[in-house]
């Protein structure tokens, strides 16, 4: 229900649903997760940026949270050592 709601509003308009497995950092493979892949618009200092993301929705959602990745393109810069940015 949450995914349907997201895909039908402006925030999720550029996300495409599919199915994919995910390899975790410890080498565990999670098979057949719902994947929402695309861009999410973000406003920052008066500019809108379309951030490329992959959102994996685990079978235990909403008890287990989505697994989210920003997929930077060549022209993007990621601030290192930021409290909200993982090193992986």
DANOR-V830275 format. One record per residue. N is the residue number from 1. RES is the residue in three letters. PHI is phi in whole degrees, -180 to 180 (* if undefined). PSI is psi in whole degrees, -180 to 180 (NA if undefined). Layout:
# DANOR-V830275
{{N,RES,PHI,PSI} {N,RES,PHI,PSI}}
This chain:
# DANOR-V830275
{{1,UNK,*,-42} {2,UNK,-64,-41} {3,UNK,-65,-44} {4,UNK,-60,-43} {5,UNK,-63,-45} {6,UNK,-61,-47} {7,UNK,-68,-22} {8,UNK,-96,1} {9,UNK,-114,174} {10,UNK,-61,-34} {11,UNK,-65,-33} {12,UNK,-104,10} {13,UNK,-60,-27} {14,UNK,-108,21} {15,UNK,-102,137} {16,UNK,-114,123} {17,UNK,-79,143} {18,UNK,-158,-173} {19,UNK,-123,138} {20,UNK,-157,154} {21,UNK,-89,166} {22,UNK,-137,132} {23,UNK,-97,120} {24,UNK,-82,171} {25,UNK,-63,-26} {26,UNK,-91,8} {27,UNK,90,1} {28,UNK,-76,135} {29,UNK,-101,125} {30,UNK,-103,113} {31,UNK,-81,152} {32,UNK,46,62} {33,UNK,-94,153} {34,UNK,-73,128} {35,UNK,-118,129} {36,UNK,-110,115} {37,UNK,-124,136} {38,UNK,158,-142} {39,UNK,-127,150} {40,UNK,-123,130} {41,UNK,-76,138} {42,UNK,-133,130} {43,UNK,-96,131} {44,UNK,-145,119} {45,UNK,50,46} {46,UNK,83,-1} {47,UNK,-114,150} {48,UNK,-105,129} {49,UNK,-119,135} {50,UNK,-96,107} {51,UNK,-92,121} {52,UNK,-75,127} {53,UNK,-135,156} {54,UNK,-123,122} {55,UNK,-116,112} {56,UNK,-96,126} {57,UNK,-103,112} {58,UNK,-74,159} {59,UNK,-57,-29} {60,UNK,-86,10} {61,UNK,-64,136} {62,UNK,-94,0} {63,UNK,-63,-42} {64,UNK,-101,130} {65,UNK,-74,160} {66,UNK,-62,154} {67,UNK,-103,119} {68,UNK,-119,138} {69,UNK,-132,137} {70,UNK,-89,130} {71,UNK,-108,86} {72,UNK,-63,145} {73,UNK,-97,171} {74,UNK,-57,-32} {75,UNK,-87,-1} {76,UNK,-91,148} {77,UNK,-117,135} {78,UNK,-110,128} {79,UNK,-75,117} {80,UNK,-74,154} {81,UNK,60,26} {82,UNK,-85,145} {83,UNK,-64,-20} {84,UNK,-104,9} {85,UNK,-117,120} {86,UNK,-80,153} {87,UNK,-80,-9} {88,UNK,-97,NA}}
